[in-house]
């Protein structure tokens, strides 16, 4: 691949739990692929070398020392690469300067961010610079929000092919899921809520379904804050904790795709818990669970064992319909833990897609669907174990 940079991808945070999984996936899945170059980056060369050896990466895998508190080391890292893949979060605490530097330097960027208020601040502060430099800044390239963003996108492409129009109403329904949320996801949620409590304007952004579409406010959206029985699917549904970020990303995709889904597009996400009294009991228990806000569970840098990751799974349904009674359902899923195993593959394929496939995508602060669309879906199906099926 022709480039005047030393590397195509630098994995920043490679000695952390998720960054390590990304590096391991690159080393194994692309062991014989010489079409791109990559490096591991972090604060400590010794830790990077230890991780490199533990995951079985080649001894000559380049190691880049970069510390967020040392601007010159961060700039040197950017000068060496076409794209930064960062797993260093919460991003509102550790990511702002890196986004700004990438936007100014014309370096592509992907992360795992699920922090909508911070993302809006980054859009306001850096989108003009990214457009001018050509940097493609793509947030939320993990379980939040690739399966949801691309699930809606895929459904709408099928609807356009079959009916000649997209659906202005889509429901995202998590049918099944086994696995843990990452420690970074929990830390991000806590940091977001703590910041919102201190600043009423941030709290308003957090509640606004169109917080990531500056200049556009669409039609009223479902609250999604209470359990109820959904007759069309014969199941109880309950609030899904990641809806607060996924729905915002889907609405931003719609805006960036010139409102391909309609300016009156309505989208919500809920977790399916099953029919009858059992489904109702589970739905109400989930709705009252505040476990993500407690001090237990994995901390950033911690996570489940290899066996636990490989025994995880998820399946999400996307149900679209229109006023004429036409409808389609798409399923997106994988047989890996969503928060770690699948996430590390998704962000890696997103990075590769940007540098290898979606090279004509212009600069800006983008979403997976608007930046990569069908090409990323193909990579995820071919390489990362995801499925996209019409039911």
BAVEXMI-77471 format. One record per residue (C-alpha): residue number from 1; residue in one letter; x, y, z; chain. Coordinates in pm, 1 decimal. Each point is the difference from the previous one (the first is absolute). Example, Ala and Ser with C-alpha at 12.3 -4.5 7.8 and 13.67 -1.06 7.14 Angstrom:
REC,resi,resn,X,Y,Z,chain
REC,1,a,1230.0,-450.0,780.0,A;
REC,2,s,137.0,344.0,-66.0,A;
***
This chain:
REC,resi,resn,X,Y,Z,chain
REC,1,x,0.0,0.0,0.0,A;
REC,2,x,158.6,325.2,-113.0,A;
REC,3,x,42.0,255.1,276.8,A;
REC,4,x,266.1,236.0,123.4,A;
REC,5,x,-74.1,-98.5,360.0,A;
REC,6,x,192.1,-269.5,184.2,A;
REC,7,x,-320.8,-176.2,110.6,A;
REC,8,x,-353.7,-36.7,-128.6,A;
REC,9,x,-147.7,-68.2,346.8,A;
REC,10,x,124.8,70.4,350.2,A;
REC,11,x,-188.5,-172.8,282.7,A;
REC,12,x,13.0,252.8,284.6,A;
REC,13,x,-61.6,-162.9,338.1,A;
REC,14,x,129.6,-338.6,-116.4,A;
REC,15,x,107.5,-101.6,351.9,A;
REC,16,x,-355.9,46.2,135.1,A;
REC,17,x,-255.4,-280.6,-0.1,A;
REC,18,x,-189.0,87.6,-319.4,A;
REC,19,x,305.0,140.6,-178.3,A;
REC,20,x,177.4,-326.8,64.7,A;
REC,21,x,-290.2,-190.1,-162.1,A;
REC,22,x,21.7,229.5,-303.3,A;
REC,23,x,374.0,-62.2,-34.3,A;
REC,24,x,-51.0,-374.5,41.1,A;
REC,25,x,-269.9,-1.7,-268.4,A;
REC,26,x,223.7,191.5,-240.8,A;
REC,27,x,294.3,-230.4,68.4,A;
REC,28,x,-200.4,-319.1,-56.6,A;
REC,29,x,-268.4,91.1,-253.5,A;
REC,30,x,242.2,192.0,-222.7,A;
REC,31,x,324.1,-188.6,68.8,A;
REC,32,x,65.4,-58.1,-370.8,A;
REC,33,x,-138.8,330.0,-128.5,A;
REC,34,x,276.5,233.0,-113.9,A;
REC,35,x,-232.7,258.3,-152.7,A;
REC,36,x,11.0,225.8,307.1,A;
REC,37,x,227.1,79.8,293.9,A;
REC,38,x,-94.7,44.1,363.6,A;
REC,39,x,154.4,77.3,336.8,A;
REC,40,x,-83.5,-25.4,368.9,A;
REC,41,x,4.6,322.7,203.5,A;
REC,42,x,-23.5,91.0,366.8,A;
REC,43,x,180.1,170.3,287.5,A;
REC,44,x,246.8,-278.3,81.8,A;
REC,45,x,227.8,-176.8,-246.1,A;
REC,46,x,53.3,-281.1,252.1,A;
REC,47,x,-373.8,-64.9,38.1,A;
REC,48,x,-49.2,10.1,-376.5,A;
REC,49,x,280.9,-250.9,-51.2,A;
REC,50,x,-148.0,-228.4,264.8,A;
REC,51,x,-342.9,7.1,-164.6,A;
REC,52,x,153.4,-50.6,-345.3,A;
REC,53,x,171.9,-316.1,121.1,A;
REC,54,x,-301.7,-128.0,196.9,A;
REC,55,x,-238.5,25.7,-296.8,A;
REC,56,x,246.5,-164.4,-236.0,A;
REC,57,x,51.4,301.0,-224.5,A;
REC,58,x,319.8,2.1,-206.4,A;
REC,59,x,308.2,115.9,188.8,A;
REC,60,x,48.6,275.3,-254.8,A;
REC,61,x,-347.0,150.9,59.7,A;
REC,62,x,78.0,371.1,36.8,A;
REC,63,x,-53.7,160.0,342.5,A;
REC,64,x,-76.4,371.4,31.6,A;
REC,65,x,31.1,179.6,334.4,A;
REC,66,x,-264.2,270.9,30.2,A;
REC,67,x,-128.4,166.5,316.8,A;
REC,68,x,-307.2,225.6,4.6,A;
REC,69,x,183.4,228.3,243.4,A;
REC,70,x,285.5,47.2,-248.6,A;
REC,71,x,-133.4,186.6,-304.1,A;
REC,72,x,319.9,-46.1,-198.4,A;
REC,73,x,-18.5,-379.7,33.0,A;
REC,74,x,-364.3,5.5,-109.0,A;
REC,75,x,81.4,214.4,-303.6,A;
REC,76,x,287.0,-229.7,-90.2,A;
REC,77,x,-243.7,-292.7,10.2,A;
REC,78,x,-241.2,182.7,-230.9,A;
REC,79,x,281.8,94.5,-236.2,A;
REC,80,x,86.7,-368.1,-35.8,A;
REC,81,x,-341.6,-134.5,-101.5,A;
REC,82,x,-301.0,37.8,-227.4,A;
REC,83,x,-249.8,-110.2,265.7,A;
REC,84,x,-24.0,-10.9,379.1,A;
REC,85,x,-207.5,-279.2,153.5,A;
REC,86,x,-48.8,98.7,363.1,A;
REC,87,x,-142.2,-206.4,283.6,A;
REC,88,x,105.8,250.7,268.1,A;
REC,89,x,-317.0,114.7,177.1,A;
REC,90,x,-209.8,143.0,148.8,A;
REC,91,x,56.7,224.5,-297.6,A;
REC,92,x,-136.3,310.8,171.8,A;
REC,93,x,287.7,-37.6,247.2,A;
REC,94,x,279.1,-112.7,-232.5,A;
REC,95,x,-104.5,57.6,-360.4,A;
REC,96,x,-73.9,365.9,-74.1,A;
REC,97,x,352.8,108.5,-87.5,A;
REC,98,x,58.2,-307.2,-217.5,A;
REC,99,x,-313.9,68.5,-204.3,A;
REC,100,x,102.3,363.0,-45.6,A;
REC,101,x,352.0,-100.0,-107.8,A;
REC,102,x,-130.6,-254.9,-250.6,A;
REC,103,x,-245.1,253.2,-143.1,A;
REC,104,x,276.3,256.9,-41.2,A;
REC,105,x,256.3,-248.4,-135.7,A;
REC,106,x,-222.0,-179.6,-251.4,A;
REC,107,x,41.5,-334.0,179.7,A;
REC,108,x,-293.8,-241.5,-3.0,A;
REC,109,x,-140.2,-108.9,337.6,A;
REC,110,x,-225.6,-276.3,134.4,A;
REC,111,x,-106.0,-63.4,359.6,A;
REC,112,x,-251.1,-185.4,218.9,A;
REC,113,x,-171.5,308.0,138.6,A;
REC,114,x,-345.3,-25.4,155.7,A;
REC,115,x,-1.8,352.4,143.4,A;
REC,116,x,-249.2,211.6,-197.8,A;
REC,117,x,52.5,330.1,181.4,A;
REC,118,x,376.7,-14.6,-54.7,A;
REC,119,x,-53.6,-101.9,-361.0,A;
REC,120,x,-217.0,307.1,-56.1,A;
REC,121,x,271.2,220.8,150.3,A;
REC,122,x,253.3,-160.4,-235.0,A;
REC,123,x,-229.3,61.0,-301.0,A;
REC,124,x,-40.0,366.4,92.9,A;
REC,125,x,371.9,48.7,64.7,A;
REC,126,x,163.6,-207.2,-274.5,A;
REC,127,x,-227.3,-78.9,-293.3,A;
REC,128,x,105.3,300.5,-206.5,A;
REC,129,x,369.0,-84.3,46.8,A;
REC,130,x,-59.1,-367.3,-88.2,A;
REC,131,x,-181.2,93.0,-319.5,A;
REC,132,x,280.2,234.1,-97.6,A;
REC,133,x,283.9,-242.7,78.5,A;
REC,134,x,-179.6,-308.5,-135.1,A;
REC,135,x,11.5,-185.0,332.7,A;
REC,136,x,-279.0,-256.7,32.3,A;
REC,137,x,-96.2,-4.1,369.9,A;
REC,138,x,-230.6,-295.8,70.0,A;
REC,139,x,-129.6,-47.2,353.0,A;
REC,140,x,-183.6,-303.5,144.6,A;
REC,141,x,163.1,-281.5,-197.2,A;
REC,142,x,-76.5,-276.8,251.1,A;
REC,143,x,-317.0,-165.9,127.8,A;
REC,144,x,-107.3,355.0,51.6,A;
REC,145,x,-94.3,66.9,-270.0,A;
REC,146,x,100.6,-205.7,-306.6,A;
REC,147,x,-265.1,-278.4,15.2,A;
REC,148,x,-273.6,259.5,52.4,A;
REC,149,x,120.2,268.9,-239.8,A;
REC,150,x,73.0,-251.0,-276.4,A;
REC,151,x,-309.5,-207.6,81.6,A;
REC,152,x,-227.3,296.0,-70.1,A;
REC,153,x,207.1,93.2,-305.5,A;
REC,154,x,-21.5,-354.6,-141.5,A;
REC,155,x,-375.4,-18.5,60.0,A;
REC,156,x,-50.7,330.6,-179.6,A;
REC,157,x,207.3,-108.8,-301.1,A;
REC,158,x,-212.9,-315.0,-30.6,A;
REC,159,x,-319.7,202.9,34.1,A;
REC,160,x,113.4,236.3,-275.4,A;
REC,161,x,74.2,-296.6,-228.8,A;
REC,162,x,-325.8,-183.5,73.7,A;
REC,163,x,-252.3,281.4,40.6,A;
REC,164,x,166.6,299.6,-164.9,A;
REC,165,x,11.1,193.7,326.0,A;
REC,166,x,144.0,-20.1,350.7,A;
REC,167,x,-197.2,-40.7,322.8,A;
REC,168,x,-68.8,303.4,213.6,A;
REC,169,x,-60.2,-228.5,301.8,A;
REC,170,x,254.4,-257.5,117.3,A;
REC,171,x,15.3,-188.5,329.0,A;
REC,172,x,327.8,-139.7,132.5,A;
REC,173,x,-67.7,-295.9,229.0,A;
REC,174,x,274.9,-189.4,183.1,A;
REC,175,x,-124.4,-359.8,-22.8,A;
REC,176,x,278.6,-170.2,194.0,A;
REC,177,x,334.1,91.1,147.0,A;
REC,178,x,252.0,-177.1,220.5,A;
REC,179,x,317.7,165.6,113.7,A;
REC,180,x,120.4,287.9,209.1,A;
REC,181,x,16.4,366.6,-80.7,A;
REC,182,x,357.7,117.3,-3.5,A;
REC,183,x,152.3,179.2,295.9,A;
REC,184,x,53.8,293.3,-233.1,A;
REC,185,x,-372.1,12.9,-81.9,A;
REC,186,x,-89.2,11.3,369.1,A;
REC,187,x,262.6,266.7,69.3,A;
REC,188,x,-123.2,206.9,-293.8,A;
REC,189,x,-359.0,-15.1,124.4,A;
REC,190,x,102.5,107.4,347.9,A;
REC,191,x,213.7,285.7,-131.0,A;
REC,192,x,-280.9,116.4,-231.2,A;
REC,193,x,-260.1,6.1,276.6,A;
REC,194,x,239.5,170.3,242.6,A;
REC,195,x,70.6,275.8,-252.9,A;
REC,196,x,-369.2,40.3,-82.6,A;
REC,197,x,-91.0,43.8,366.6,A;
REC,198,x,240.5,293.0,25.7,A;
REC,199,x,-116.8,175.8,-316.2,A;
REC,200,x,-371.7,34.5,-93.1,A;
REC,201,x,89.1,63.6,-366.0,A;
REC,202,x,183.1,-331.7,-18.4,A;
REC,203,x,-299.9,-171.5,159.1,A;
REC,204,x,-224.2,148.0,-270.4,A;
REC,205,x,234.7,-133.0,-268.3,A;
REC,206,x,1.9,-341.6,165.0,A;
REC,207,x,-380.5,-19.6,-20.4,A;
REC,208,x,-27.2,141.2,-352.7,A;
REC,209,x,-41.5,-276.8,-264.6,A;
REC,210,x,142.0,243.6,-257.7,A;
REC,211,x,302.8,106.0,205.3,A;
REC,212,x,234.9,-115.4,-279.4,A;
REC,213,x,-184.1,176.8,-283.2,A;
REC,214,x,79.4,368.1,61.1,A;
REC,215,x,-236.4,219.6,-199.5,A;
REC,216,x,-260.2,-273.5,-42.5,A;
REC,217,x,-274.2,-110.8,238.6,A;
REC,218,x,-230.7,-266.6,-136.0,A;
REC,219,x,-335.9,-126.2,111.2,A;
REC,220,x,-77.9,-115.5,354.7,A;
REC,221,x,161.9,-330.3,95.8,A;
REC,222,x,-124.2,-276.6,237.2,A;
REC,223,x,123.5,44.6,355.8,A;
REC,224,x,97.5,-367.3,37.9,A;
REC,225,x,14.6,39.0,377.8,A;
REC,226,x,-263.8,-250.0,118.0,A;
REC,227,x,-70.1,-372.2,-54.0,A;
REC,228,x,-306.4,-93.7,-205.2,A;
REC,229,x,-145.4,-290.8,-196.0,A;
REC,230,x,64.3,36.3,-374.1,A;
REC,231,x,-281.0,-184.6,-171.8,A;
REC,232,x,152.2,4.6,-348.1,A;
REC,233,x,295.1,-207.7,127.9,A;
REC,234,x,-189.5,-186.6,274.5,A;
REC,235,x,254.1,92.8,264.6,A;
REC,236,x,57.6,229.0,291.4,A;
REC,237,x,262.9,264.1,-66.5,A;
REC,238,x,196.7,208.6,245.4,A;
REC,239,x,241.5,296.3,-21.0,A;
REC,240,x,336.1,-82.1,-159.0,A;
REC,241,x,286.0,180.0,170.2,A;
REC,242,x,192.4,68.6,-320.5,A;
REC,243,x,-294.7,157.9,-180.9,A;
REC,244,x,109.2,343.0,121.7,A;
REC,245,x,308.2,-16.1,-222.4,A;
REC,246,x,-111.0,-230.3,-282.9,A;
REC,247,x,-311.5,198.8,-89.3,A;
REC,248,x,203.4,322.1,-16.3,A;
REC,249,x,248.6,-159.7,-237.7,A;
REC,250,x,-278.3,-132.6,-224.2,A;
REC,251,x,-155.0,346.1,-24.2,A;
REC,252,x,341.0,148.1,-83.6,A;
REC,253,x,45.5,-260.5,-273.6,A;
REC,254,x,-337.3,97.2,-142.4,A;
REC,255,x,102.6,366.0,-8.0,A;
REC,256,x,340.1,-73.7,-155.1,A;
REC,257,x,-170.0,-220.3,-261.8,A;
REC,258,x,-213.7,300.7,-103.3,A;
REC,259,x,-298.3,-130.3,199.5,A;
REC,260,x,-18.2,-317.7,-202.4,A;
REC,261,x,-227.4,-145.6,271.2,A;
REC,262,x,-230.3,305.7,-12.9,A;
REC,263,x,-6.8,328.2,188.5,A;
REC,264,x,-283.8,-147.4,210.0,A;
REC,265,x,192.8,-317.6,85.0,A;
REC,266,x,-90.7,-163.2,333.8,A;
REC,267,x,232.0,-252.1,167.4,A;
REC,268,x,19.3,-158.5,342.3,A;
REC,269,x,171.5,-294.6,169.0,A;
REC,270,x,-129.9,-238.8,264.9,A;
REC,271,x,107.4,-331.4,150.1,A;
REC,272,x,-232.7,-297.7,-59.9,A;
REC,273,x,-70.6,-210.4,312.8,A;
REC,274,x,-262.4,-246.2,-127.2,A;
REC,275,x,-377.7,-47.5,33.1,A;
REC,276,x,-223.1,-68.1,300.5,A;
REC,277,x,59.3,55.2,368.3,A;
REC,278,x,360.9,-110.6,-21.5,A;
REC,279,x,75.0,257.3,-270.9,A;
REC,280,x,-174.9,269.1,201.5,A;
REC,281,x,195.1,-85.3,314.6,A;
REC,282,x,332.6,11.2,-183.6,A;
REC,283,x,-91.6,325.2,-176.2,A;
REC,284,x,-80.2,173.4,326.8,A;
REC,285,x,310.8,-137.7,170.6,A;
REC,286,x,223.6,125.2,-282.5,A;
REC,287,x,-167.5,341.2,4.9,A;
REC,288,x,74.7,41.0,371.4,A;
REC,289,x,357.6,-131.9,-13.9,A;
REC,290,x,264.5,265.7,66.4,A;
REC,291,x,293.0,-243.6,-8.0,A;
REC,292,x,196.7,195.9,-260.9,A;
REC,293,x,23.3,291.6,243.1,A;
REC,294,x,134.6,-205.0,290.1,A;
REC,295,x,368.0,-44.1,83.7,A;
REC,296,x,3.9,-373.0,-78.3,A;
REC,297,x,72.3,-154.7,-337.5,A;
REC,298,x,301.9,41.3,-223.4,A;
REC,299,x,208.5,313.5,17.6,A;
REC,300,x,153.4,156.1,-312.5,A;
REC,301,x,278.6,-235.2,-103.7,A;
REC,302,x,-173.0,-306.0,145.5,A;
REC,303,x,-232.4,-250.6,-161.9,A;
REC,304,x,-115.5,-359.7,-39.8,A;
REC,305,x,209.5,-303.4,-81.9,A;
REC,306,x,55.7,-128.3,-352.5,A;
REC,307,x,-254.4,-277.2,63.1,A;
REC,308,x,-260.9,247.4,124.5,A;
REC,309,x,55.4,224.6,-301.7,A;
REC,310,x,-34.8,-289.4,-241.7,A;
REC,311,x,-315.9,-127.7,170.3,A;
REC,312,x,-174.5,334.9,-33.3,A;
REC,313,x,-251.3,91.3,-269.8,A;
REC,314,x,-257.0,256.7,-106.5,A;
REC,315,x,-279.7,44.7,-250.6,A;
REC,316,x,-180.9,324.1,-75.9,A;
REC,317,x,-314.7,29.9,-212.1,A;
REC,318,x,-80.5,305.8,-210.4,A;
REC,319,x,-364.6,24.1,-95.8,A;
REC,320,x,-106.0,258.6,-257.2,A;
REC,321,x,-350.0,83.7,-118.0,A;
REC,322,x,-192.1,266.1,-187.3,A;
REC,323,x,-354.3,134.5,-19.3,A;
REC,324,x,-89.2,-242.4,-282.0,A;
REC,325,x,65.4,-299.7,223.4,A;
REC,326,x,324.3,-98.5,-171.5,A;
REC,327,x,268.6,-126.4,235.9,A;
REC,328,x,341.2,-162.3,20.6,A;
REC,329,x,201.5,-152.8,283.0,A;
REC,330,x,378.1,-29.3,9.0,A;
REC,331,x,206.5,-189.0,257.5,A;
REC,332,x,355.4,100.9,96.5,A;
REC,333,x,198.3,-225.8,229.3,A;
REC,334,x,320.6,-178.5,93.5,A;
REC,335,x,114.9,-293.6,211.4,A;
REC,336,x,242.5,199.6,211.4,A;
REC,337,x,-20.7,207.6,315.9,A;
REC,338,x,-134.0,338.5,-116.7,A;
REC,339,x,201.4,224.1,231.4,A;
REC,340,x,343.3,-146.0,-67.5,A;
REC,341,x,36.0,-282.3,-253.3,A;
REC,342,x,-226.3,143.4,-266.7,A;
REC,343,x,84.8,362.2,75.5,A;
REC,344,x,374.4,-49.8,-50.6,A;
REC,345,x,-65.4,-154.8,-341.7,A;
REC,346,x,-248.2,268.7,-103.1,A;
REC,347,x,228.8,294.2,68.3,A;
REC,348,x,289.9,-174.3,-174.4,A;
REC,349,x,-206.1,-64.7,-312.3,A;
REC,350,x,-125.9,359.3,8.1,A;
REC,351,x,359.9,125.2,1.0,A;
REC,352,x,95.3,-230.3,-287.4,A;
REC,353,x,-310.8,97.9,-191.7,A;
REC,354,x,89.2,368.6,19.8,A;
REC,355,x,355.9,-43.3,-124.4,A;
REC,356,x,-56.7,-280.5,-252.8,A;
REC,357,x,-358.7,22.7,-130.4,A;
REC,358,x,-170.6,332.2,75.8,A;
REC,359,x,289.8,213.0,-117.3,A;
REC,360,x,-227.3,248.5,-178.9,A;
REC,361,x,-197.1,88.3,313.5,A;
REC,362,x,57.0,371.9,63.7,A;
REC,363,x,120.8,144.6,327.8,A;
REC,364,x,-230.5,84.4,286.6,A;
REC,365,x,-140.6,-143.9,320.0,A;
REC,366,x,-188.3,-302.2,-125.8,A;
REC,367,x,-185.1,-315.4,101.5,A;
REC,368,x,76.8,-357.1,-108.4,A;
REC,369,x,-304.0,-7.8,-231.3,A;
REC,370,x,66.7,335.9,-163.5,A;
REC,371,x,375.7,-54.4,-35.0,A;
REC,372,x,12.5,-363.8,-107.9,A;
REC,373,x,-348.8,-150.5,-40.8,A;
REC,374,x,-11.7,-312.7,-217.2,A;
REC,375,x,377.4,-40.6,-16.3,A;
REC,376,x,23.7,-27.1,378.2,A;
REC,377,x,-291.0,-245.2,13.5,A;
REC,378,x,185.8,-220.9,-247.7,A;
REC,379,x,320.0,10.1,206.4,A;
REC,380,x,-187.6,-83.0,320.7,A;
REC,381,x,-172.6,-297.9,-160.7,A;
REC,382,x,312.6,-125.7,-177.5,A;
REC,383,x,245.5,42.3,288.0,A;
REC,384,x,-152.6,88.0,336.2,A;
REC,385,x,-274.0,-260.5,47.2,A;
REC,386,x,-300.7,229.7,-32.0,A;
REC,387,x,-317.1,-93.7,-184.2,A;
REC,388,x,-245.8,230.3,-178.6,A;
REC,389,x,-311.7,-194.5,-98.0,A;
REC,390,x,-342.6,87.7,-137.3,A;
REC,391,x,-263.5,-199.7,190.9,A;
***
